[in-house]
Amino acid sequence: MSQLPAFTLSDGDGRERAFPSGRPSLLAFVKEDCPTCGLSMPLIQAAHEAFGEAVDVLAIGQEAEGNAVLVERHGLTAPMLDDSALHTSYAYDLDTVPTLILTGPDGAEQRRFIGFGRDDWQELFGELAAIAAVDAPDPGWDDYPDSRPGCGSRSVEPGIAERLAAEAEGSPLRARRIDIGAGDDLHEFLFDQGLTDGLPVVPPTPERVMRMLEGTTRDAQDLVAIVPPNMAPATVEKIAINAVMAGCKPEYLPVVITAIEACVTEEFNAHGVWATTMGAAPAIVVNGPIRHHIGMNMRLGALGQGNRANAAIGRAVRLVMRNVGGAKPAGTERSTLGTPMKYTLSFAEWEERSPWEPMHVEKGFDPDDSVVTVFPATSGPQLMVDQTARTARALTGILGLTMAAVGNPRTPTGHVLFVVCPEHADTIWRDRWSKQQVRDYILEVTSMPLRDRLATADASGIEPTQFGPDGPTEEQLDKLYSKFRAPEFIHMVVAGSEAGKFSAVLGGWASSPVSRKIENIP
């Protein structure tokens, strides 16, 4: 027999009643708008009249006004206790009303049933009669149905359940709460506090945060990352708060958490990404089954607006960096121009439409793994247009020459994210070119003699002193230097509409992309 939680509730006259009281008790949880509760009320009253000398018969109502209606409608003289705050219903883990619980004097549960069952009630009356040492009355059993299903407890209604969980003892929420005056505009308050990215955010109420936490199996207080530039701890709870603000659904949370983990690695260098005057921001690419599970867009308009998962995931990552890490414009965030990618840029690769293995498999993950890649982007998406090329060589050559302009045409660049549209992928694959062949040819067409890449009095470029105090030799000047340091610096994914020969490239920063497997998916 399990020990039930103690409680103190007030009856209709304002008198407090405590449980356990040292006497056996019958607890009857009810609500006014439940027909099955109405069916049970005469039996609750009959139990009080017959056994009340020995047993505390307590009706526990879930709505203050409804409690009064039940008392008047059924002539109830048994105490009707007010649980309109629903804390007791939540503590007793109710799913359904009516729920009847018989307890011993010490509050240990002896019997419980839900809904209405005539046999259950008859057995209960027999047990109560034995406790009270009286005969069990006949309340007219033949007039009652064999059974009736109960109704949902108010404590499990959407929004209410999350609030109760947040308020309960042992709540997983630890973040400091901010009280907002009744006359304050909530959205303006959040903006004035510097908690938004300039656009309205969803207020992160405890109920919403509790619902968001259902999206991961991780504990709310697990430390996910130390977030630069302020080197502040980001727990699952704090990430969930910002995910709520960004408009995420709970099922997006594992992606956001994994993206944060990837951003704070040394390879990605989040501090540098946010602090550089170049205006870098993480572009997020998602691979694997989770793309479909959360409804990410990988087709028409994949890099644009209109898809909630795409928009909210990227925004949540940026809000964490801003609100937890402290990366704010005019503070540590020092972009000369900024970029719309500072708001959000996340999308999924259309693996099923690609003729090549997807990016996460290239990076060593299994095809069935769900993976997030964060790419330190500084420019783009730069449109790459070719509507006439019919061969892989012709098309790749034009796309490569477009990439040559990333950043500065005369200087080599770091990593680039090459988003290949389906029609361009088809053209390249007709000649059965692999990704490696595409990359190799891009390196070839973007190569030029070092002398054409050197900085001069009239043009920027590679500083000659990088080759020694006397500059490069004649042999070095004639050597070809590609735009890219190595083929693997060109990261290829397929996305976009079936119609339209328009690909895109995103220029990178000095750090490297990082890929992480998404874990802790419920």
FENJOCOR-V244994 format. One line per field, one symbol per residue. ss: DSSP state (a for helix, b for strand, c for the rest). psi: psi as a letter, one per 40 degrees, with the letter a starting at -180 (. if undefined). burial: b if it has 9 or more other C-alpha atoms within 8 Angstrom, else e. A space follows every 10 residues. Layout:
BEGIN
ss = ???
psi = ???
burial = ???
END
This chain:
BEGIN
ss = ccbcccbbbb cccccbbbbc cccbbbbbbb ccccaaaaaa aaaaaaaaaa acccbbbbbb bccaaaaaaa aaaaccccbb bbccccaaaa accccbbcbb bbbccccbbb bbbbcbbaaa aaaaaaaaaa aacccccccc aaacccbbcc bbcaaaccca aaaaaaaccc cccccccccc cccccaaaaa aacccccccc cccccaaaaa aaaccbcccc ccbbbbbccc cbbbbaaaaa aaaaaaccca aaaaaaaaaa aaacccccca aaaaaccccc bbbbbbbcca aaaccccccc cccccccaaa aaaaaaaaaa aaacccccbc ccbcccccca aacccbbbcc aaacccccaa aacccccccc bbbbbbbbbb bbbbbccccc caaaaaaaaa aaaccccccc ccbccbbbbb caaaaaaaaa ccccaaaaaa aaaaaccbba aacbcccccc cbcaaaaccc cccaaaaacb bccbccaaab bbbbcccccc cbbbbbbbcc cccbbbbccc bc
psi = hihiiiihii adeehhhihi eeiiihhhhi idehdddddd dddddddddd eddehhhhhh iehddddddd dddefheihh ihfdeedddd defhdiiihh hhiideehhd ihiiahhddd dddddddddd defiihihef deeiidihia ihideeihdd ddddddeihe ieheihihhh ideihddddd ddefeieeii ihhgiddddd ddeeeieiid ehhdihhiee fihhiddddd dddddeeiid eedddddddd dddeidddgd dddddiedfi ihhhhhiadd dddefihebh fdeaiehddd dddddddddd dddddegiie bdhfhddaid eddihiiihg ddeheiiidd ddeeiideih ihhhhgheia hhhhhhedie iddddddddd ddddehchde iiibiihhhh iddddddded efhidddddd ddddeeiiid deeihadeii ahhdeeeide aiiddddeih hididideeh hhihiiidhh ghaiihiaae aiihhihhif h.
burial = eeeeeeeebb bbeeeebbeb eebbbbbbbb bbebebbbeb bbebbbbbeb bbebbbbbbb bbbbebbbbb beeeebebbb bbbeebbbbb beebebbbbb bbbbbbbbbb ebebbbbbeb beeebbebbb ebeeebeeee eeeeeeebeb bbbebbbeeb bbbbbbebee bebeeeeeee eeeeeebebb beeebbeeee beebebbbbb bbbbbbeeeb beebbbbbbb ebbbbbbbbb bbbbbbbbbb bbbbbbbbbb bbbbbeebbb eebbbbbbbb bbbbbbbbbe beebebbbbe bbeeeeebbb bbbbbbbbbb bbbbbbbeee ebbbbeebbe bbbbbbbbbb beebeeebbb beeebeeebb bbbbbbbbbb eebbebeebe bbebbbbbbb bbbbebeeeb bbbbbbbbbb bbbbbbbbbb eebeeeebbb bbbebbbbbb eebbbeeeeb bbebbeeeee bbeeeebbbe ebbbbebebb bbbbbbbbee bbbbbbbbbe bbbbbbbbee be
END
